[in-house]
Structure formats: C-alpha cells, structure tokens
Amino acid sequence: MTGSFAQARAKYQSAKDKARQQTVRTLAPQIGVAFTMSGWFRRAREAFAEQWLTTGRHEDAGWDWEHVFRRYNDPDQLDMVIWLPNNRLCGIGLGVTTSQAVSVRF
C-alpha cells in the first residue's frame, strides 16, 4: 500500500469507528437495549456462519454477505455489525458514501 492510500484508509477507519460509537451512544438509550457495533471482521464472519447460516433461522441468512463486502470494498464504505450481549449477532448492514450522505444499501 502506498503511503497516501494507507493514510486515507486509516482516516476512513477512524471515522467509521467514531460513527459506530456515536450510533450506540445515541440509540441505545432510545431503544432501551444494550448493544455494540463493529465492522465486518473475522469475528462477524464467524458469528454469521455459526449463528445465522448453521441454524437457518435468520431471514437475512440467505444474503451472501461475503460477496456484498467484497463488491463494496471501498475505504469509505460503512460496514455495520450489530451485537447484543453474549456476542449475539443481531444485524449486518452496509452504507455507501456519496459526497453528501451515507446511503444504506444492504
């Protein structure tokens, strides 16, 4: 990775982490449920496979999330994984940025 690309990626990662943290701070008191958010990392992939694909009980289990995250792999995309206590995978989403907004696509 070139220096400027690595710097841009680090900048976007920091902004994504801050956006997720702010989302939790804002929404958790409003909905009355404790949750956390992360990006689409190994832990999320494993939980998706174990909790959603294996059980076959989740309506979004049919989505090919690996393909979605490969296709939209821009540094400024916003990957969202929502966790309930006890590492329970609750939701997965992907936002794509424009010059003015974030559009939740998946």
VENBELFEN-V447399 format. One record per backbone hydrogen bond with DSSP energy under -0.5 kcal/mol. CO is the residue of the C=O (numbers start at 1). NH is the residue of the N-H. If there is no record, write none. Layout:
BEGIN
CO,NH + CO,NH
END
This chain:
BEGIN
2,6 + 3,7 + 4,8 + 5,9 + 6,10 + 7,11 + 8,12 + 9,13 + 10,14 + 11,15 + 12,16 + 13,17 + 14,18 + 15,19 + 16,20 + 17,21 + 18,22 + 19,23 + 20,24 + 21,25 + 22,26 + 23,27 + 24,28 + 26,30 + 27,31 + 28,32 + 28,33 + 34,85 + 36,83 + 38,81 + 39,41 + 41,45 + 42,46 + 43,47 + 44,48 + 45,49 + 46,50 + 47,51 + 47,52 + 48,52 + 48,53 + 49,54 + 52,56 + 52,58 + 58,61 + 59,62 + 60,63 + 63,65 + 64,68 + 65,69 + 66,70 + 67,71 + 68,72 + 70,73 + 71,73 + 74,77 + 77,79 + 78,95 + 80,93 + 81,38 + 82,90 + 82,91 + 83,36 + 84,88 + 85,88 + 87,89 + 88,84 + 91,82 + 93,80 + 94,105 + 94,106 + 95,78 + 96,103 + 101,98 + 102,104 + 103,96 + 103,105
END
